Structures are given as structure tokens and as C-alpha cells.
């Protein structure tokens, strides 16, 4: 990706996290990216185009989603820097975008397909794990994926709001995820037969 374009996308995510979507403007993005207005318009025609590209930049990469339960659980529960953003910036930007997506309109139209893709991807991974005999789901794969994302986001937002330690928030997320999935214990041959 062009370095200047990436600076714009990173600045956009930071602005949304700090100011909210409505207060994020091309001027605030330009200032945060430390670029000229012309440089912004060289890459994007409008704020909506920038936000769309920033959402795609920050979207879940299917190649990075683990195919096994333990690494997936650990990945979902890990609260550390992602793509060069601290967990607070990510959590605040996500919350701002989701709140903006509640109202009918262009933001919902932008967010809905990405949220649906993330749910479907996670549900597909869970379904494959269940088919392989690694886990047993207590609900459908899609419901489980929905609960996992809600649990992860909710615990993160609540924990950050009340200033809990990241390790404690992570531990609560991991424990909650374990309530949604039942690991299948490998059966060993009975030595007494």
C-alpha cells in the first residue's frame, strides 16, 4: 500500500477513536496525517471514501483467523497492539463506528457487509472445528460467532471504561469464550479392555 495512503487511513482510525465519526473531517484527518489537503484528495474524493477504505484496512483478514480452537480463543482474548494501534484506539473507533451504524444511512450501508463478513468467517471456522471433532458448539455456529464478537467487544469496552488491567480483561474474555464452546476431549483406548 502506498505509504501516504496508509498514513491517511491510520489517521482516520485515530480521529474516529478520538473525536467520533461525526466530528472527524477531512481537515482533522489531514492534520493527524500531517499531510496537505491536496495529498488527501490525491487518494480520496470524500470523507466517505476515506472511511470506507479505513474500514477495509482494519477489517478482519481471513488468513489471520486461526483454524484451531485454542489459538482462536487466545487470539480473540488477546488485547494488544493490532496493526500499529493500541487497544484503546481500536476499541473506541469500533464503538464509534458501531454507534454510527445503528442509524439507517450510509454508515450502516458501509458497516453492515463488513460485520456480516466477520460473522460468517468466524462461524465458518467454528463449524469446521466442530466437524473435525475438535469442539462441540452449544448453539449454531452463527449464533456462537455473534456471541463471541459481542462478548469480546463488550468485555473490552467495559473493562477499559472502568480501567481494568488488560490481562484481567483478557482473562475474562477467554473464560467467557470457553462458556460458548465445549472442547472435545480426545478419547484414549481403555487400557483395561
C-alpha positions in Angstrom: 0.0 0.0 0.0 1.2 3.5 -0.8 2.8 4.9 2.4 0.9 8.2 2.1 -2.4 6.4 1.7 -1.7 4.2 4.7 -0.9 7.4 6.8 -4.3 8.7 5.8 -6.1 5.5 6.8 -4.3 5.3 10.1 -5.0 8.9 10.9 -8.7 8.3 10.0 -9.0 5.4 12.5 -7.2 7.5 15.2 -9.5 10.5 14.5 -12.7 8.3 14.7 -11.4 6.9 18.0 -10.6 10.3 19.5 -13.3 12.5 18.1 -16.1 10.2 16.9 -17.2 9.8 13.3 -19.3 12.9 13.0 -16.5 15.2 14.2 -13.9 13.5 12.0 -13.5 15.7 9.0 -11.0 15.8 6.1 -9.3 18.7 7.9 -8.8 16.6 11.1 -7.6 13.6 9.1 -5.2 15.9 7.1 -3.9 17.4 10.4 -3.5 14.0 12.1 -1.8 12.5 9.0 0.4 15.7 8.7 -0.4 16.0 5.0 -1.7 18.7 2.7 -5.3 18.8 1.6 -4.1 18.1 -1.9 -2.4 14.9 -0.7 -5.6 13.7 0.8 -7.6 14.4 -2.4 -4.9 12.7 -4.5 -6.0 9.5 -2.9 -9.7 10.0 -1.9 -12.6 12.1 -3.2 -14.5 12.4 0.0 -14.7 11.6 3.7 -17.0 8.6 3.0 -14.3 7.2 0.6 -11.7 7.6 3.3 -13.9 5.9 6.0 -14.7 3.1 3.6 -11.0 2.5 2.9 -10.2 2.7 6.6 -12.8 0.1 7.4 -11.3 -2.2 4.7 -7.8 -1.6 6.1 -8.9 -2.5 9.6 -11.1 -5.4 8.6 -10.5 -9.0 9.7 -8.1 -10.7 7.4 -9.3 -14.3 6.7 -5.7 -15.5 6.5 -5.1 -14.4 10.1 -8.1 -16.1 11.7 -6.9 -19.4 13.3 -8.3 -22.7 12.2 -8.0 -24.4 15.7 -9.9 -23.6 18.9 -7.2 -22.8 21.3 -5.3 -20.3 19.0 -8.7 -18.8 18.0 -9.8 -18.3 21.7 -6.4 -16.8 22.5 -6.5 -14.5 19.5 -10.0 -13.2 20.4 -8.9 -12.7 24.1 -5.6 -11.0 23.3 -5.7 -7.3 23.9 -2.5 -5.9 22.5 -1.4 -3.6 19.7 -3.0 -4.5 16.4 -1.8 -3.1 13.1 0.1 -0.5 15.0 -2.9 0.7 17.1 -3.2 0.4 20.8 -6.2 -1.4 22.2 -7.9 1.7 23.4 -7.8 3.4 20.0 -9.2 0.2 18.4 -11.9 -0.2 21.0 -13.0 3.5 20.8 -13.0 3.5 17.0 -15.1 0.3 16.9 -17.6 1.6 19.4 -17.9 4.9 17.5 -18.4 3.1 14.2 -20.9 0.7 15.6 -22.9 3.5 17.2 -22.9 5.4 13.9 -24.1 2.2 12.1 -27.2 1.9 14.3 -28.8 4.7 12.3 -30.1 3.9 8.8 -27.9 5.6 6.2 -24.6 5.5 4.5 -22.6 4.4 7.5 -24.8 1.4 8.2 -24.5 0.6 4.5 -20.7 0.6 4.8 -20.6 -1.3 8.1 -23.2 -4.0 7.5 -21.3 -6.0 4.9 -18.1 -6.0 6.8 -19.8 -7.0 10.1 -21.6 -9.8 8.2 -18.4 -11.0 6.6 -16.6 -11.1 10.0 -19.5 -13.1 11.5 -19.6 -15.5 8.6 -15.9 -16.1 8.6 -15.9 -16.8 12.4 -18.9 -19.1 12.0 -17.2 -21.0 9.2 -14.1 -21.5 11.3 -16.2 -22.7 14.3 -18.3 -25.0 12.0 -15.1 -26.6 10.6 -13.7 -27.1 14.1 -17.0 -28.8 15.1 -17.0 -31.0 12.0 -13.4 -32.1 12.7 -14.4 -33.1 16.2 -12.2 -30.5 18.0 -15.1 -28.7 19.6 -18.8 -29.0 20.2 -21.0 -25.9 19.8 -23.8 -25.2 22.2 -25.7 -23.1 19.6 -25.4 -22.7 15.8 -22.1 -21.6 14.5 -23.5 -18.2 13.5 -25.1 -17.6 16.9 -21.9 -18.7 18.6 -19.9 -16.3 16.4 -22.3 -13.5 17.2 -22.0 -14.1 20.9 -18.2 -14.3 20.7 -17.9 -11.0 19.0 -20.4 -9.3 21.4 -18.6 -10.8 24.4 -15.1 -9.7 23.2 -16.2 -6.2 22.3 -18.4 -5.8 25.4 -15.8 -7.0 27.9 -13.1 -4.8 26.2 -15.3 -1.7 26.3 -16.5 -2.2 29.8 -13.0 -3.2 31.1 -11.4 -0.1 29.5 -14.2 2.2 30.8 -13.6 1.1 34.4 -9.8 1.0 34.0 -9.2 -2.7 34.5 -5.9 -4.2 33.7 -5.6 -5.6 30.1 -4.6 -9.0 31.4 -7.7 -9.2 33.6 -10.0 -8.2 30.7 -8.3 -10.8 28.5 -8.8 -13.5 31.2 -12.5 -12.7 31.4 -12.9 -12.8 27.6 -11.1 -16.2 27.5 -13.3 -17.5 30.3 -16.4 -16.3 28.6 -15.5 -17.8 25.2 -15.0 -21.1 27.0 -18.6 -21.0 28.1 -19.7 -20.8 24.5 -17.7 -23.8 23.2 -17.2 -27.2 24.6 -13.8 -28.6 23.7 -14.0 -32.3 22.8 -11.6 -34.4 24.9 -9.7 -36.9 22.8 -10.7 -40.4 23.7 -8.0 -42.8 24.6 -8.3 -46.5 24.3 -9.3 -48.2 27.5 -6.3 -50.0 28.9 -8.5 -52.4 30.8 -10.2 -53.9 27.8 
